[in-house]
Amino acid sequence: MTKRRFLVTGLTGQVAAALVETTTARDDVELLRVGRPELDLADTAKIAPVLEALRPDVILSVAAYTAVDAAESDEATALVVNGDAPGEIGRAAARRGVPVVHLSTDYVFDGEKLSPYVETDPTGPVGAYGRSKLAGERALAAATGSHAILRTAWVHSPFGKNFVKTMLRLAEARDRIGVVADQIGNPTSALDIADGMLAVATNLLASTDPTLRGVFHMTSAGEATWADFAEEIFRVSASLGGPAAAVDRIATSAYPTPARRPKNSRLDCGLLERTHGVRLPDWRASTEAVVRRLIADRTT
Ligand SMILES: NC(=O)c1ccc[n+]([C@@H]2O[C@H](COP(=O)([O-])OP(=O)(O)OC[C@H]3O[C@@H](n4cnc5c(N)ncnc54)[C@H](OP(=O)(O)O)[C@@H]3O)[C@@H](O)[C@H]2O)c1
C-alpha cells in the first residue's frame, strides 16, 4: 500500500505524541514529525522552506504557544506563533496543493453563551491566547481554502503537561483539593483528537468537496466542570489503588489566574459528525483510559 505523508508540527506536545502512537500501527500513513529547533514557528520566514522540503501530502498543524497565562504578558510572541505561523503553513500548503488540518480552541469564545457553541457563533476571546488562536484561524483561512480548523478543548493525555497529571500529582501530597466548579467544558483526550484529525485528513485527501473544509468543533462527547473532571479522575484512580483526594468545589474567583477563562467552553460537535462522520467518545471513558495508563506507568 502507498503510504501518504502526514506531516505533524511539534515534537513533544500532547497531540503530537498521540499522533505518533495512533499512526504506529497504520500501514497507510507515514508520519513525518518536525519541531524545534528545525521548525520554530516564531521564525516565520523559515516555515515554508522547512515544510516544502518534507514534501507532505497533508499537514497536521498542532504545535502552538499553549501557555495561556504566560501569553497575557507575552502576547506578541503568542501572536506570531499562533497567529502568523498558521498563515505561513497555509501558504506553503497551497503552493504544494495539499490540505491542512489545524487545531484551534474553545478560547476563541467569550463563554457568555448559555448553551454549547456552534461554529457560526460570534467569536470574542477574553484573553491573549484566544486572540492569538483566532488570528491563526483567520490567517490560515486567508492562505488556503483547503483547510479544516478543528476547535478542541481541555486536552489531556498520558503525555506532556495536563490537568489529569496535575490532579494525580497534587493528590500524592494532599487530602483535599479546591477545584473550580463554575467553568463548564468538554475534557478531551489527545488520543481521541489524534483519531479525529486522521479521519478528517483522510477525508480531505479523498475529496475536494468544499463542505468538508472550514471550521469544525471537535471535543469529547459529554460535558463537565473542572471539579466534575477532577472527581472522575480520583474515582478511577482510587479504584486502581492510585492517589485520590476529596474535591472542594470552588468558584473561579477563589482561584485567580493571569488569564481569564470562559465560563462556558462547551462546543457543539454536530457539524463534524454530519459532514466528516467523526464523533469522539464520551469524556468519562477517555478519562478512565488516560488515568489507567498513568497509574500503570507509576507501578511499572
Ligand atoms: N492543551 C489544551 O488544553 C488545548 C485546548 C484547546 C486547543 N488546544 C490546541 O491544541 C493544539 C495541541 O495542543 P497540545 O496540548 O498538544 O500542546 P502542548 O502539549 O502544550 O504542546 C505544544 C507543542 O507546540 C510546540 N511549540 C510551541 N512553541 C513552538 C514554536 N515556537 N515552534 C515550534 N513548535 C512550538 C511545542 O514544541 P516543543 O516540543 O519544542 O516544546 C509542543 O510540541 C494546540 O494548537 C493548542 O492550541 C489545546
The ligand as an ORCA input file, in Angstrom:
! r2SCAN-3c Opt
* xyz 0 1
  N      -3.947     21.888     25.751
  C      -5.227     22.261     25.677
  O      -5.977     22.168     26.653
  C      -5.791     22.768     24.376
  C      -7.116     23.221     24.333
  C      -7.644     23.668     23.129
  C      -6.863     23.679     21.990
  N      -5.564     23.269     22.061
  C      -4.756     23.325     20.843
  O      -4.372     22.004     20.524
  C      -3.071     22.003     19.942
  C      -2.208     20.974     20.619
  O      -2.120     21.273     21.988
  P      -1.247     20.366     22.975
  O      -1.995     20.266     24.249
  O      -0.789     19.137     22.263
  O       0.007     21.321     23.204
  P       1.252     21.130     24.163
  O       1.258     19.770     24.764
  O       1.309     22.320     25.049
  O       2.463     21.186     23.139
  C       2.709     22.338     22.385
  C       3.597     21.954     21.219
  O       3.826     23.133     20.455
  C       5.195     23.235     20.230
  N       5.624     24.628     20.127
  C       5.416     25.635     20.984
  N       6.012     26.759     20.539
  C       6.602     26.423     19.355
  C       7.367     27.131     18.418
  N       7.680     28.424     18.575
  N       7.795     26.485     17.313
  C       7.515     25.168     17.128
  N       6.798     24.448     17.987
  C       6.341     25.070     19.096
  C       5.870     22.566     21.412
  O       7.159     22.241     20.961
  P       8.374     21.740     21.873
  O       8.218     20.257     21.817
  O       9.578     22.218     21.152
  O       8.178     22.356     23.234
  C       4.947     21.381     21.605
  O       5.271     20.333     20.719
  C      -2.588     23.447     20.002
  O      -2.785     24.035     18.750
  C      -3.470     24.097     21.034
  O      -3.625     25.476     20.799
  C      -5.016     22.800     23.218
*
